[in-house]
Amino acid sequence: MRTSDSQPAPQAQGAAQARAGVHGFTLVELLIALVILSVITLLLFSGLRLGSRAWESVETVSERLADLRLARNFIERSLRQVRKVELRVEGQKFLVFSGQTDQLEFVAPLSSHVGVPGLYILRLTLEDTGDNTKRLVLTRWLLHPDVLNGTDNAPAWQPLTEASNFGSNGDALDRDLAAGAQGRTLLLPQVGHFVMSYYGLQRGEQVPGWYDEWLDQSELPYRVRLDLSTPEQNWPVALISLPGPGVLVEGR
């Protein structure tokens, strides 16, 4: 039996039916897909922005905490290496250790990174910044007569209780003088709390105790209590023991 020429071949008929069964996206389906894609993109970028802000906040807190940690570590390390040094001035011996609640002067070694290695007179003071906050500044003099007497570009050292205006807000920070043998360094740009007290046996006393001041004494205190924090970050109080042999420097 012959197949009529007017009827399509079975293969062609199947292909036509397959094409007829395939449908494209409707406008509604396309809009729904675009909305879902927009929501996913928004969530993705919101998460990235939130993560970036959180990272920046962590970095800011870490920087503030790092400043406080570095300042405290330096003070504690220096006090653990303090030396009992007496300067002989005009025939009288003077112990280079003077402490009050918010300032301290003592002798400790510094390494070569400051310019000249050796024993230094170190002075910690609080200074006003002009915006109702205070900063902690370290001033240093190399324990050498030529440096202590002053030079053309470096002021002479005076005991903490007799200090001149050197160290006021008008003096530049983070600068080295006398070839690195004298200088001023900013230890902490913003101080929230800086209080020290001293434990030991003061002149005329029979029993050691805690004192807010350690002035005009012949011996070092046994310990120093350090309470240092920033307006944003608190830190536990440190108790620091003071070792070190005595040194007598003749004149200055």
C-alpha positions as CSV (number, residue, x, y, z in Angstrom):
1,M,0.0,0.0,0.0
2,R,1.3,3.4,-0.9
3,T,1.4,6.3,1.5
4,S,-0.3,9.4,0.3
5,D,2.1,12.2,-0.6
6,S,-0.2,14.7,1.2
7,Q,0.5,13.3,4.6
8,P,3.8,14.3,6.4
9,A,6.4,11.7,7.2
10,P,6.4,10.2,10.7
11,Q,9.8,11.8,11.6
12,A,8.7,15.3,10.5
13,Q,5.4,14.9,12.3
14,G,7.2,14.0,15.6
15,A,9.5,17.0,15.4
16,A,6.6,19.3,14.8
17,Q,4.8,17.9,17.9
18,A,7.9,18.3,20.0
19,R,8.3,21.9,19.0
20,A,4.7,22.6,19.7
21,G,5.2,21.2,23.3
22,V,8.0,23.6,24.2
23,H,6.9,26.9,25.8
24,G,9.0,30.0,26.6
25,F,9.1,32.1,29.9
26,T,6.1,34.3,30.5
27,L,6.5,37.9,31.5
28,V,5.4,37.1,35.0
29,E,7.9,34.3,35.4
30,L,10.7,36.6,34.2
31,L,9.7,39.4,36.6
32,I,9.7,36.9,39.5
33,A,13.1,35.6,38.5
34,L,14.4,39.2,38.4
35,V,13.0,40.0,41.8
36,I,14.5,36.9,43.3
37,L,17.9,37.7,41.8
38,S,17.7,41.3,43.1
39,V,16.9,40.1,46.6
40,I,19.8,37.7,46.5
41,T,22.2,40.4,45.3
42,L,20.9,42.8,47.9
43,L,21.4,40.3,50.7
44,L,24.9,39.5,49.4
45,F,26.1,43.1,49.3
46,S,24.4,43.8,52.6
47,G,26.4,41.0,54.2
48,L,29.6,42.2,52.6
49,R,29.0,45.7,53.9
50,L,28.2,44.5,57.4
51,G,31.3,42.3,57.4
52,S,33.4,45.3,56.2
53,R,32.0,47.5,59.0
54,A,32.6,44.8,61.6
55,W,36.2,44.4,60.4
56,E,36.8,48.1,60.6
57,S,35.4,48.2,64.1
58,V,37.6,45.3,65.2
59,E,40.6,47.0,63.6
60,T,39.8,50.3,65.4
61,V,39.4,48.6,68.8
62,S,42.6,46.6,68.2
63,E,44.6,49.7,67.5
64,R,43.3,51.4,70.6
65,L,44.0,48.3,72.7
66,A,47.5,48.0,71.1
67,D,48.4,51.5,72.1
68,L,47.4,50.8,75.7
69,R,49.1,47.4,75.7
70,L,52.3,48.9,74.4
71,A,52.4,51.7,76.9
72,R,51.7,49.5,79.8
73,N,54.2,46.9,78.7
74,F,56.9,49.5,78.3
75,I,56.3,51.0,81.8
76,E,56.1,47.6,83.5
77,R,59.3,46.3,81.7
78,S,61.2,49.5,82.5
79,L,60.1,49.5,86.2
80,R,61.2,45.8,86.5
81,Q,64.7,47.0,85.4
82,V,64.8,50.1,87.6
83,R,68.2,51.0,89.1
84,K,68.9,52.7,92.4
85,V,70.9,55.6,91.1
86,E,72.2,58.5,93.2
87,L,73.5,61.7,91.7
88,R,76.2,63.5,93.7
89,V,75.5,67.2,93.2
90,E,77.5,69.8,95.1
91,G,78.6,67.1,97.6
92,Q,75.2,65.8,98.3
93,K,73.7,62.5,97.1
94,F,70.3,62.7,95.4
95,L,68.2,59.5,94.7
96,V,66.8,59.6,91.2
97,F,63.4,58.3,92.0
98,S,60.4,60.5,92.5
99,G,56.9,59.3,92.3
100,Q,53.5,60.9,92.6
101,T,50.0,59.7,91.7
102,D,50.2,61.0,88.1
103,Q,53.9,61.3,87.4
104,L,57.1,59.3,87.9
105,E,60.8,59.7,87.4
106,F,63.3,56.8,87.6
107,V,66.4,55.3,86.0
108,A,66.3,52.2,83.8
109,P,68.2,50.9,80.8
110,L,67.1,51.4,77.2
111,S,68.4,49.6,74.1
112,S,70.0,51.0,71.0
113,H,66.7,51.6,69.2
114,V,66.4,54.9,71.1
115,G,69.7,56.1,69.6
116,V,72.3,55.6,72.3
117,P,72.0,52.5,74.5
118,G,72.6,52.8,78.3
119,L,71.0,53.9,81.5
120,Y,68.4,56.7,81.1
121,I,66.5,59.0,83.4
122,L,62.9,58.3,82.4
123,R,60.1,60.7,83.2
124,L,56.4,59.9,82.8
125,T,54.0,62.8,82.9
126,L,50.4,63.6,82.0
127,E,49.9,66.6,79.6
128,D,46.7,68.4,78.5
129,T,45.8,68.0,74.9
130,G,43.5,71.0,74.8
131,D,40.3,69.0,74.2
132,N,39.6,67.9,77.8
133,T,41.7,64.8,77.5
134,K,45.3,64.0,78.6
135,R,48.2,62.2,77.0
136,L,51.0,60.2,78.6
137,V,54.4,61.4,77.6
138,L,57.9,59.9,78.2
139,T,60.9,62.2,78.5
140,R,64.4,60.7,78.7
141,W,67.9,61.8,79.4
142,L,71.0,59.6,79.0
143,L,72.6,59.2,82.4
144,H,75.8,61.1,81.4
145,P,77.1,64.4,82.7
146,D,77.3,66.0,79.3
147,V,73.7,65.2,78.5
148,L,72.3,66.0,82.0
149,N,74.0,69.4,81.9
150,G,72.2,70.2,78.7
151,T,73.5,71.0,75.2
152,D,72.8,73.6,72.5
153,N,69.7,71.7,71.3
154,A,68.7,69.8,74.5
155,P,67.6,71.2,77.9
156,A,69.4,70.3,81.1
157,W,67.8,67.8,83.4
158,Q,66.2,68.9,86.6
159,P,64.7,66.7,89.3
160,L,61.0,66.1,88.8
161,T,60.0,68.2,91.8
162,E,62.1,71.1,90.5
163,A,61.4,70.7,86.7
164,S,61.2,73.7,84.5
165,N,58.7,74.3,81.7
166,F,60.4,71.7,79.6
167,G,57.8,69.1,78.7
168,S,54.9,71.5,78.3
169,N,52.4,71.3,75.4
170,G,54.5,73.5,73.3
171,D,57.4,71.0,73.0
172,A,57.4,68.7,70.0
173,L,56.8,65.0,70.6
174,D,58.5,62.0,69.1
175,R,61.8,63.9,68.6
176,D,65.4,63.0,69.5
177,L,67.9,65.5,70.6
178,A,71.7,65.3,71.4
179,A,72.2,62.6,68.8
180,G,69.4,60.5,70.4
181,A,70.6,60.8,74.0
182,Q,67.6,63.0,74.9
183,G,64.1,63.0,73.6
184,R,60.3,63.0,74.2
185,T,57.9,60.3,73.1
186,L,54.1,60.0,73.1
187,L,53.3,56.8,74.9
188,L,49.5,57.1,74.9
189,P,47.5,59.7,73.0
190,Q,44.4,59.6,75.2
191,V,44.5,58.6,78.9
192,G,41.3,57.9,80.8
193,H,42.9,56.9,84.1
194,F,46.5,57.1,85.2
195,V,47.2,56.5,89.0
196,M,50.2,55.2,90.7
197,S,51.0,54.3,94.3
198,Y,54.1,53.0,96.0
199,Y,54.7,50.3,98.6
200,G,57.8,50.3,100.7
201,L,59.6,51.6,103.8
202,Q,59.8,55.4,103.9
203,R,62.2,57.4,106.0
204,G,61.2,57.4,109.6
205,E,58.8,54.6,109.3
206,Q,59.2,51.1,110.9
207,V,56.6,49.2,108.8
208,P,56.3,49.3,105.0
209,G,53.0,50.6,103.6
210,W,51.4,52.0,100.5
211,Y,51.9,55.7,99.7
212,D,50.6,58.1,97.1
213,E,54.0,59.8,96.9
214,W,57.6,58.7,97.0
215,L,59.6,61.9,97.3
216,D,63.0,62.7,98.9
217,Q,63.6,59.1,100.0
218,S,66.9,57.3,100.3
219,E,65.6,53.9,99.2
220,L,63.4,52.7,96.3
221,P,60.0,51.4,97.0
222,Y,59.5,47.7,96.9
223,R,56.5,47.8,94.5
224,V,54.6,50.2,92.3
225,R,50.9,49.9,91.7
226,L,50.0,51.0,88.1
227,D,46.5,51.8,87.0
228,L,46.5,52.9,83.4
229,S,43.5,52.9,81.0
230,T,42.1,54.8,78.0
231,P,38.6,56.4,77.8
232,E,37.5,53.4,75.7
233,Q,39.4,50.6,77.3
234,N,40.0,49.5,80.9
235,W,42.9,47.2,82.0
236,P,43.6,45.4,85.2
237,V,45.8,47.1,87.8
238,A,49.4,45.9,87.7
239,L,51.7,45.4,90.7
240,I,55.4,45.7,89.7
241,S,58.4,44.7,91.8
242,L,61.5,46.9,91.6
243,P,64.8,45.1,91.5
244,G,68.2,46.5,90.6
245,P,71.6,47.3,92.1
246,G,72.6,50.7,93.2
247,V,74.7,53.1,91.1
248,L,76.3,56.3,92.2
249,V,77.0,58.9,89.6
250,E,79.6,61.6,90.4
251,G,78.4,65.1,89.6
252,R,76.6,66.2,86.5
